[in-house]
Amino acid sequence: MTGHRTFALGDVTLQSGTVLKDAQLVYQTYGSLNEASDNAVLIPTFYTGDHVRNEFYFGPGRAIDPGRHFVVSINLFGNRLSSSPSNTAAPQDGPRFPHTSFHDNVACQHRLLTEELGVKRLKLVTGWSMGACQSFQWGAQFPGMVDAILPFCGSAKTAPHNIVFLEGVKAALCADQNWNGGDYSTKPVAGLKAFGRVYAGWAFSQTWYRERHYRALGFETPEDLLVDWEHDHVDNWDPNNLFHKLHTWQAGDISANETYGGDIAKALGAIKAKAIVMPASTDLYFPPEDSVIEVSHMPNAELRVFDTVWGHCCASGNNEPAFHRFFDEAAAELLAD
């Protein structure tokens, strides 16, 4: 992959107390930082995302425009570009790569922004899915630095039902006889295929399947889609990377630190940034009901539900152009303020 930059963090002490050796964040910037260093927009990546896939959320003439904003897209630990099980040297390679939390990711992102890029304030933090989780994390972890957040299809704390879903895809991978706790000598192809098939069932809504919207993606039957997702996971994803990010997702909780002591209401209440929280109406991972509860504890937040049959994947790529119009309207409001 071309078109990215690398920030060397050195040895990083994680929340767990473990030291991640020679840690690196891979990122890309678009546009220029202004003299006041306050026109930056941060977009962290999502579960199977990278900085390139984040390019769907901004561009010339859009609400987030590199002609006016300094856009920074940072890759999550474990996504194969930033430090990950697949690219870290022994003895922290593969399944020995230490767990990283959203708190760890945001702490390192803060270093990149302030030490390397000279950013003093963030005009907006936004992202899809795990990117949304990091948007909440930024608002609580560095409340004095963030003007606004726009998390879409994500949460401040991973819900119990979401955790159970993730246990299902983990179990599908681990059931492969070749998995061996991640220390495999033969790639666990059967486990990756099962992982992809289970994941596909939750990525879209029941209505999406019933009304055959999979045809808009070029699939004649649900089985065609499932086979495609099998191949995607086998061909494009390292099993230990997937496993690592699942742990990060499951442990998501903006209050899981010394500042808030596990009090999620306190952590949400500490977010000073103006916020528009944007769930999708049929998202099976992050349902609007959970967002209603979170927004009720936030002092400067508004809930906007995007009505869709596309479930969680309404925000993926150009699946649903109406989503991008909805997103741009919200982003424009927050950036204008």
Summary of the structure (lengths in Angstrom):
residues: 337
radius of gyration: 19.1
end to end distance: 36.0
largest distance: 56.9
contacts: 1192
relative contact order: 0.14
helix: 42%
strand: 17%
